[in-house]
């Protein structure tokens, strides 16, 4: 048996040495009550001697499950995807599931067929769908009709509680607006993400609503659309910062574009935050590593992925009531760092007003 232990043991090795079938080994692994006590002890003894670690395939032999979960996405932000996968794998590693990822094209006419084919080909037990793909009602309907367990991550409640985890981006963007207004900023610009995405419209509308409470309105020429990339953050920032009447504060739809704004400000000799406040959304790894460190909205992406995976596995295991009890909404929070500060023109104006008032008294 020592030669076997020098290489990674398989379920075939366990079955052969224990003198039972692979299905019996799998039943022992899954704790099936249909296996006799003496047989179970014999199989467990061989498993311990070989230091055999059961994989999803071995566990699936005794059930209709594959112990594989899918992750469907079309998002160019690698840092976001990394956070999602860490959250998913935290649950998977505990409960014995594996993860299979599937990049796709959200705008493709074959999106639905491609995703369903991926699920069939990979024999998935369920699938987690990330934005913007999660915003496709056509795909959600197809998943529902197929009977496949699924959970969507989104910025709005697009589905029943069992099938959704929502980030309240609108409220978070409104919080950023209040923060800017309280710093005295009135000449404020917004760099949105693609307007066809619900997350982009939620953030823009929340930001505008938050500013309106302070009597501040963003002129149409101060709202530019990017595609959530560093490069489009640069392009939009150049347009905004090379104007005669430039903004004193810019809020970008994500941290990647906000980093692009910082780069342009530096190249133009505009001091951040003395002459320009810059903020983003997500609080990914980049936000705390750029100079100056970025004020942003911390979206709990890993927590969302963890909740979605927990819901998914509960649904797979037919524990629908428990899946409904798992939180379906998370609240992003404001993180203040070095890239934002009081509006200098507002401070000067306030000081001047105070001086005049003092002379009158």
N, C-alpha and C positions, 0 to 999 in steps of 0.2 A: 504493500500500500504506500510505501515511502515515495516511489516514483510518481504516483498520482498526486501526492501532496506537493511535489516540486513544481507542478503546473497547476493552472486554475482548474479546479474540479467542475464537472458538469452534472446535470441531473441524470445523464446516462450512466455516469460513474457510480452515483449513489444507487441507482436502480439495480445495476449489475452486481455490485458488491452485496447489497441487501437481499438480492434474489427476488425483487418485486418489479412491477411495471413502473414506467415513468408516471402514469396517472396516479398510482398509489403514492409515490413520492410527493407528487403535487398535492394530493389530498392531505397528507401529513403536514406539509408546509402550510396549508390553508386552515389547519385545525379541524378537518372534517371528522364528524362523529361516526362515519361509516367505516372507519379503519379500526381493526381490532387492537386491543392494548398491546399485545406482544409484538405485532407487526409495527405499530407506531414506535415502540421503544427501540426495535431493531433499526428502523430507518433513521430515527433521531441519533442513535449511536454512530451510524456511518456518517451522517451529516456532520456531527461534531468532530469525528476523526479526520475527515477530509477538509474540515473548515470550509464547507460548502456554503456560499452565499446565494440564496435563491434570487433569481431575477424575475422580471415581470412575466416573461414567457412561461417559466416554470409554474408560477402561481396561477397563470391563466388556463393551464391544462385542465384544472379541476373545476373551472367555472366558465361562464360565457364572456368573461372580461379579458381585456388585453392588458390592463393596468397601464395604458398609455393615454396621456392627455395631449391635445393639440393646442397650439398657440398660433392664431392667424393674425397677420399684421401687414400694414403698408405704412410705415413710418420711418423717415430718414434719420431720426434722432437715435443714434446708437446708445447714448447714455440713458435715454428713456427705456429702451428695450432691455438694457442690462438690469435696470432696477426692477422691471416687470419680471424678468426671468428669475432673479434672485428671490422675489416674493413667491413665485409659483413653486420653485424648487425647494423652498423652505418647508412647504406643506408636503410636496411630493416625497421628499426624502424621509419624512416622518411616517407617512402612510403607505409607502411602498409603491408609489407610482413613478413613471418616467415621463419626460416631456419631449414632444416632437414639434419643431417650429416650421411654419409655412409662410414665407413671404408671398405677397400677391399684389396685384395692381387694382386699387380701389375703383378706378374709372374704367376698367376692362369690361367689355360686354359679356365676357365669359366668366366673370367673377364667381357667380353662384355655382356653376358647373365645376369650376376649378376647385373650389373649396369642398364641395361634396365628394369629388373624386379623391381629393387628398384624404378625407376622412375614411372613405371606404378602403383606399389602398393601404393606409396605415393601420386600419382596424382600430380606430380610436374609441375609447369609452365616452369621451366628451371633448368639448372644445371651448377655449376662451378666446374671445374676439376683441381686438384692440381698436381704438379709434384711429383713423376715420372709418375703417371697415365696419365697425360695430354700428355705425349710423345707417347702414343699408337695411331697410325694412324688407327688401326682397330676399336678402340672405337670411335674415332672422325668420321669415316665414318659411323658407325652405328647410331650415334647421328644425323648426317646430314640426313641420309636416313629416320630416324623416324620423322623428322621434328621438333624435340625438340630443342628449343633455348639452346645454350651452350656457355660458354667462358672458354678458357684454360689459365692457368698461366704457363709460360715457360721461359727458358733462351735463346731460339731461336724463330724466327718467323715461327711457324709451320703451321699457318692458316691465313685466311684473317683477316683484321683489326677488323672486327665486332666480331670475335670469339677468339681473343687473347689479352693478356697483357704480354709483354716481359720485363724481367729484363736483362740489358746488362751486364751479368756476365763476359764476356770475357774482355771488356774494363776495368771493375773494377779490375779484377785480374792483368791486365797489369799495372794499377796504383799502386797496391801493390808492384809489381816487381820493378818499378821505385823507389819507396820509399826505398826498401831494398838496391838497388844498390847505391842510393845516400847516404845511411848510411855507405857505404863501404863494405857491405857483399858480399862475393864471394862463400863461402862454404855454400850453401843454399839447404835446403831439402824441399820437398813438400809431404804432406799427402793428397792424393786424396780421393774423395768419390768413390762409385762403378762406374767403367768405363762404365757400360752399361747405365748410366744416362747421358743425354746431358749436364746437369748442371755441372757435374764433368769434362767432357772433355772440355767444354767451359772454365772453370776456369783454368784447367791445361794448356791448349794451350795458353790462354791469358797471364798467368804468365810466361810461357817459352818465349813467343814472347816479352814480356816486358823486360825480362832479356837480351835477345839476343841483344837488342839495346845498351846495355852497355858491350857487349862482354862476358857476363856471361852465362854459360851453366850448367844445372843441370845434373850430372852423373846419369845414370839409377839406380844405387844402392841407390841414394838419393831420389828416388820417390817410396813411399809405398802406398798401397791402403787400406783404411779403409771402414767402412760402415756408416760413419757419426755419430757414437755413441761415447760417452765419453770413453767407454771401449776399442774400437779399436784405439782411440787416444792414450790411455795408451800403448797398445801393440806396435803400430808403433813407439812411442817415445822411448820406451825401446830399440828397435832395433837400432834406429838412435843415441841415446845418450850414448850407451855403447860401441861404436866403438872407436878404437884408433884415427881415423880421424873423429871427430864428426863435425856436422854443427855448424855455428855460428848463423844461423837463420832458423826458420821453419815456413812455411806458411801452415796452415791446411784448408781443404775444407769447414769447418764450425766451429762455436764457440765451439760446444760440444767437438770435437776432439782437438781443441786448448787448451781447459781446461784440457784435459787429458795430453797434453804435459807439461803444467805448473805443474801438480801433479808429474809427473815423474822427471822433473827438480829439484823440491824441494826435492824429496826423494833421489836424487843423489848428492845433495849439489851443484847443478849448479845454479849460481845466474842469475836471470832474471831481467833486461836486460843486466847486466854487461858482462856475459859470453854467454848468449843466448838470441836472440830476438825471440819472438813468436807472431804470428798473426793468426786471424781466418777470418770467413766470416759470415755475417748475422746481427751482432750487436743486438742479442736478449738480453733479460733481464740478462742473465748469464754474458755477456761480461763486464759489468760495476761493477759486484758484486764479481768477483774473485779477488785474490791478486797475483801479481799486476793486475790492471785493464787492460783488453785486447785491444790491437790495432786490428782493424777489418775493414771489409767493411760493411757499413750500407746498407742493402738491404731494400727498403721501402715496406715491405710485406703488411702492413696495407693499404698503398696507392694503391698497386696493387689489393688487394681484393676489395677496395672501387670502383676502376675503373671498375673491372670485373663485380661487382654487378650492377653498373650503366649501363654498356653496356647491361647486361642481361635483365634488366627491360625495357630498351628502345626497345630491340628486341621483348620482350613479348608483349609490347604495340604497336608493328608494326611501331615504329619510327626508321626505319633502318638507315636513313640518320643521325640522331642525334647520333646513336650508333657508326657510322663510325667516327664521329667527336670527340668522347671521346679518349683521349690519349691511344695509344696502346704500348707505350714503356716508361720505367722508367730507370733512371741512378743511380745505387748504388754509394756511395761515401766513401772515405777513412776517418776513424776516428782514430786518433792517441791518444793512452793512454800510460800507464806506462810499458807495456810489451816489448817495442822495444826501441833500442838505437843504437848509433854508434858502429861499429865493432871495438873492442879494438885492435885487431892485425893490422887492417888497420890504426888506429890512431897512433899506435907505429911505423909502417912502414913509415907513412907520416912524423912523427916527426923526425925519423932517417934520412930520405931523406933531410928534411929541414936543419938538423944540418950539414950534409955533404956538402950541397950546400953553407951554410953559411961559413964553414971553407975554401972552395975553393975560395970564393969571398974575 
